[in-house]
Amino acid sequence: MTSPVTLDTISRGDRVEIISVDWDALAPEEGKRLRALGLDTGARVAIAHKGVFGTSDPLAIMVGRMTVAVRKVHAAAMQVEQI
C-alpha cells in the first residue's frame, strides 16, 4: 500500500479506500449527507470524473454501483489509500 493522500488528489479510475475523514472541516449537514451516501471510513471508492467546463469541481465519485457528486473541499477532507 501507498501512504495516505486526500481523495481530491487521486487520478481518475484509481480505486482507493477511505481511511479517515476530517469531519470537523465540514459543516454538520454536509457530513450527514456524505455519511448517508456511504462516504465514510472503510468505503472503497473511485473517481469517475473531475469537474465540468475545465474546472476540477465537482468530483464524481463511484461508491459501489452508485455515482455521487461531491465538492473538491469535501474530497480534500478524506484521507485515502490505494487498494
VOPAGU-2260 file (C-alpha; in pm, 1 decimal, decimal comma):
REM VOPAGU-2260
SITE   aa  ch    i         X         Y         Z
SITE  MET   A    0       0,0       0,0       0,0
SITE  THR   A    1      99,5     358,4     -50,6
SITE  SER   A    2      93,8     636,6     204,9
SITE  PRO   A    3    -239,2     816,7     256,4
SITE  VAL   A    4    -338,5    1109,4      35,1
SITE  THR   A    5    -660,6    1306,1      10,3
SITE  LEU   A    6    -940,3    1191,3    -218,3
SITE  ASP   A    7    -927,1    1509,5    -427,1
SITE  THR   A    8    -569,1    1431,2    -539,4
SITE  ILE   A    9    -615,4    1082,0    -682,0
SITE  SER   A   10    -635,2    1014,4   -1053,3
SITE  ARG   A   11    -949,8     920,8   -1239,0
SITE  GLY   A   12   -1010,2     546,8   -1220,8
SITE  ASP   A   13    -783,4     479,1    -920,7
SITE  ARG   A   14    -954,9     260,6    -660,6
SITE  VAL   A   15    -899,2     371,1    -302,4
SITE  GLU   A   16   -1028,9     308,8      48,7
SITE  ILE   A   17   -1125,4     595,8     278,1
SITE  ILE   A   18    -914,6     558,7     592,5
SITE  SER   A   19   -1023,6     875,3     774,8
SITE  VAL   A   20   -1245,4    1179,6     735,6
SITE  ASP   A   21   -1186,3    1519,3     897,1
SITE  TRP   A   22   -1549,5    1574,6     995,0
SITE  ASP   A   23   -1457,0    1896,9    1177,9
SITE  ALA   A   24   -1356,7    2051,4     843,0
SITE  LEU   A   25   -1712,8    2003,0     712,6
SITE  ALA   A   26   -2042,2    2159,9     811,7
SITE  PRO   A   27   -2255,9    1914,4    1013,9
SITE  GLU   A   28   -2523,6    1885,9     744,0
SITE  GLU   A   29   -2256,3    1816,0     479,8
SITE  GLY   A   30   -2107,6    1540,9     695,7
SITE  LYS   A   31   -2451,7    1388,0     747,7
SITE  ARG   A   32   -2513,8    1384,8     370,9
SITE  LEU   A   33   -2176,8    1226,3     294,4
SITE  ARG   A   34   -2231,0     953,5     555,5
SITE  ALA   A   35   -2578,8     883,6     416,0
SITE  LEU   A   36   -2423,6     838,7      71,4
SITE  GLY   A   37   -2171,4     587,0     206,0
SITE  LEU   A   38   -1868,1     816,9     204,7
SITE  ASP   A   39   -1719,9     721,2     541,2
SITE  THR   A   40   -1422,2     532,9     681,6
SITE  GLY   A   41   -1383,6     192,8     514,5
SITE  ALA   A   42   -1568,1     281,9     194,0
SITE  ARG   A   43   -1398,1     178,2    -128,8
SITE  VAL   A   44   -1436,2     443,9    -394,3
SITE  ALA   A   45   -1300,2     566,5    -726,9
SITE  ILE   A   46   -1302,0     897,2    -914,4
SITE  ALA   A   47   -1527,1     867,3   -1220,3
SITE  HIS   A   48   -1493,3    1229,0   -1343,1
SITE  LYS   A   49   -1334,4    1553,5   -1232,8
SITE  GLY   A   50   -1506,0    1884,2   -1290,9
SITE  VAL   A   51   -1709,4    2041,9   -1562,9
SITE  PHE   A   52   -1615,2    2306,1   -1817,0
SITE  GLY   A   53   -1241,3    2274,4   -1748,0
SITE  THR   A   54   -1260,3    2300,4   -1369,3
SITE  SER   A   55   -1177,9    2034,5   -1110,2
SITE  ASP   A   56   -1503,3    2078,7    -916,7
SITE  PRO   A   57   -1726,7    1884,8    -856,5
SITE  LEU   A   58   -1590,0    1529,6    -847,0
SITE  ALA   A   59   -1798,8    1229,2    -949,7
SITE  ILE   A   60   -1717,3     953,0    -701,2
SITE  MET   A   61   -1808,7     587,9    -758,4
SITE  VAL   A   62   -1929,2     427,2    -434,3
SITE  GLY   A   63   -2016,6      68,4    -520,4
SITE  ARG   A   64   -2253,8      91,4    -817,6
SITE  MET   A   65   -2362,0     445,8    -729,8
SITE  THR   A   66   -2208,3     769,8    -860,3
SITE  VAL   A   67   -2207,8    1063,8    -618,6
SITE  ALA   A   68   -2109,5    1425,3    -692,1
SITE  VAL   A   69   -1904,4    1591,4    -417,5
SITE  ARG   A   70   -1724,0    1921,0    -393,9
SITE  LYS   A   71   -1347,1    1920,9    -403,9
SITE  VAL   A   72   -1337,4    2066,5     -49,7
SITE  HIS   A   73   -1529,2    1760,9      76,4
SITE  ALA   A   74   -1293,3    1521,5    -100,5
SITE  ALA   A   75    -997,0    1708,8      48,6
SITE  ALA   A   76   -1124,2    1618,0     398,2
SITE  MET   A   77   -1096,0    1243,5     319,5
SITE  GLN   A   78    -768,4    1056,3     362,9
SITE  VAL   A   79    -744,1     752,9     132,5
SITE  GLU   A   80    -508,7     467,7      49,9
SITE  GLN   A   81    -481,6     286,7    -281,2
SITE  ILE   A   82    -622,8     -67,4    -289,2
